[in-house]
């Protein structure tokens, strides 16, 4: 039976630290951030040492109303093959809405959003998962996500929703204990009850991450130390099943190697605290890298996709385009989610286009948030960066002539099919790969 052990999310900013850490059995990499033909040297060295590398997708949107995009599935499969991964992971979430099913503009969330726990949404998700399973060369595991808001009229608890998903598709579960804590604070859902109802025999591995609470809302930041309540949820999970693998996620505000190692030690201790006396730690249930039974059930009922599409488009339009809050949603929580999406969008654009904050200086964030309030993202972060720059130039901004020339040059070098300046071609390839 395959065991993963203790792992950490590989990010370029901590690549050297991860290579030098003792006791790292495996790493997880955001699938969309690596290019199969040009894998980072650090990942190649880890693989040569026998460290397992698992791709973690964020853009499939399997919980969305549309069927999974064939191009995205092919790209994910290509990364699985390039990394020699024993499985691949994604999320129970939707990330885009609108389009043909609703005869409305397609909108991108830029982040993972919760699906309604309804029979319609479950049927659509199951069919999408089966499509993905057929296209991927290794088993698929799906992660429960953190949420700032709830859907009105839900018919199932999260545990019921995920249990039926597993039963009908044979998909694995990636249980994020930080997300269980987030949903406890934000939606009043008891982590212990969720764990008691989940089919932990389908557990592939576990995510652990930090966050912070503000005004009664827990933000799953992946930029703060892992708090004690999250470790306690991990202990509760370990008392029910020996997890095949546990991984620390950190995406921003990276501490030094010593602090990361301390957090990993705390995670190991939390798992050990939940292990029954005399248990040597052998995983129970299905191994992380083996295939399970897939359901041959019929496609989603007629009309289910369209009903889910309309609901998701209305919710996402409210969050990113400023349309009215749909009936039944908590207006305060939807406002919190909208601001969180805009803030994340500003941060990611600053990463994929780091020249923009340099050119615009301290005014970058304010200018971007003002732009984002009325202009939803429609085609990824690279396009978003270009559209933002073009928007500022149309307004005659920034005010300084030198900064405006720099912004115009930046925009022209990237808005065509190829950069005008040969020296920028390599940078453009990086931006394309991250979009």
Helices and strands as residue ranges (DSSP letters): E 5-9, G 12-14, H 15-20, E 26-30, G 31-33, H 41-48, E 52-56, H 70-83, E 87-91, E 94-99, E 104-113, H 119-135, E 139-143, H 158-169, E 172-176, H 177-187, H 191-197, G 200-202, E 203-208, E 212-214, E 217-219, H 228-238, E 245-248, H 257-274, H 304-321, H 331-352, H 355-360, G 361-363, H 364-372, H 380-394, H 401-415, G 422-424, H 425-434
